[in-house]
Amino acid sequence: MQWILMIVYWFFLIGSLLTIPFNLSGTFLIAGFNLLYQLMDNHAGIDWEIVGILFAIAVILEAIEFGFTVWGSQKYGASRKGTVGAILGSIAGAILGAGIIPLLGALIGAFGGAFLGAFIFEYLRKRDYAYAVEVGKGALVGAVGGKLTKIIGAIAMLIVIGLHL
């Protein structure tokens, strides 16, 4: 029975990792499944300290993902308004994209929304098409970098879990 629980547990952990590209909070799912696993089997090797660390890592990875979008847009010259546009565009794009194209729509929408949000806010501010495109590219680069960092961080979370079982 124990090995069946372990298979189901890893199935959910890997499934959580696979949700990250679709703008679902896979890092919090990983931490949450570890909390449930700890509650179900107190001798599982995953102690409360590890569960707490996993939740802390999930919060940090969310902040890093957000920070990458901010950094990318500002690195390419965005104003505060352009940065806000990138963030709002990313959120709106993920929501709209998920409704239009199942699964991948959220990812495509978030990336496209970051670009369009930064572009629109900067174009309205300066009326300079080339500048607005450049800022949009920066927001896109930041959004992609943030997503990749979050995926790598989630893989590291799974490695930490594997080492403690």
N, C-alpha and C positions, 0 to 999 in steps of 0.2 A: 504493500500500500504506500509506503514511503516513497518509492521510486516513481509511482504514478503522480504523486503530489509534486515531486521534483520536475517531472516532465511538463506538467501543466504550468508550474511556476515559471520555468524557462520559456515556455511557449508565450506566456503573457509578457515576460520581460522583453523578448525579441519583438513581439508584436508592438509593444510600447515604443521601442526604438524605431520601428518602421512607420509609426504615426508622425514622427517629427517632420519629415518633408511635407506632410499634408497640413502643416500648421496646427496640429494638435499638440498638446503639452505632454509629449512622451516622457520627458525627464520627471515630471511630477507623477506620471503613471508608474514609472519604474520605482520611484520612492514609495508610492502608495502601495504597490504590490508587495514591496518588502515589508512595509508595516503590517499588511494583512498576513503575510507569511510568518512574521514574528509572532503575531497574535495567535495564529493557528498552531505553531510549533515553536515553543519558547527555547528549544534546544537546537534550533536549526543552524546555528553558526552565525546567523545574522543577529547581532545583539542590538540593543536600543541605541547604542552609540553610533553604530553604522547606519541605522535608520535615520537618525538625526543628521548625520553627515550627508547622506544621500539627499535629504530634503534641502539642506543648505546648498549643496552643489546644484540642485535644480533651480533654486532661487538665483544663484550666481550665474548660471548659464542663461537664464531668461534675461538678466540684466546685461550680460555680454552681448546677447543677440540684439537687444534693443540698442545698446551702445555702438555696435558696429554700424547700424543704419545711421545713427547720428554722426559718427566719425566719418563715414563714407561721404555723406552729403556735405559736411563741413570741410572735409579735405579737398573737395572739388569746388569749394567757394560758396556754399550755401549760406544764406543769412539765417537768422533764427526762424523767420517765417518759412523759408525753404525747408529747414529741418523739420519743423512741425508738419509741413506738407508731406514730407517723405514718410513720417510716422503715421499720419492719418491716412495717407494713400495706401500704405502697406496694410493697415487694418481693414480699410474699406475694400481694397482689392482682394484680400483673402476671403472676406465674407461674400462679396459678389462672385468671385471666381468659383467658390465652393458651390454656389447655387447654379452656376452655368455648366461647369464641367465637373462631374463627380471625381473625387479624390485629387487629381492633379490640379484642378482649378484653383484650389486654395493657394497652392505653391506659386503657380503662374500669376495668379491675381496679386499675391503679396509682393512679388518681385516687380511686376508691372505697375502696381499701385505705388510702390516706393518711388519708382522712376517718374510716373505721371504726377504724383503729389508734389514732389520737389520741383519738377518742371513747371507745373501750372503756377505754383506759388511764386517761384522766381520770375517766371515770364510776366506775371501780373505786376510784380514789383519793379522790374527793370525794363520790360519790353525788349529784351535782347534774346532772340531765339537761340543763338549759338551758346550763349552763357547758360541759359536755362537747360539746354540739352546736356551740357557738361555737368551741371549740378545733378540732373536726373541720372546721368551715368554713375556719378559718385554714390547716389542713394542706392542704385541697383547693386553696385559693387559691395557696398556696405551690407545690404540685405542678404546677398549671397554669402558673403564672408561670415556673417552672423549665423546663418543657418548651418553652414559647414562646421563652424566651431561648436555649435550646439550638438550636432550629430557626433562629432569626435568626443565631446564631453560625455555624451550618453554612452558611447562605447566604453569610455574609461569607467563610467559607473558600473557597467556590466562586468568589466574586468575586476573591479574592486569586489563586487558581489561574488564572482567566481572564486576569488582568492580567499574569501571568508567562509565558504561553505565546506 
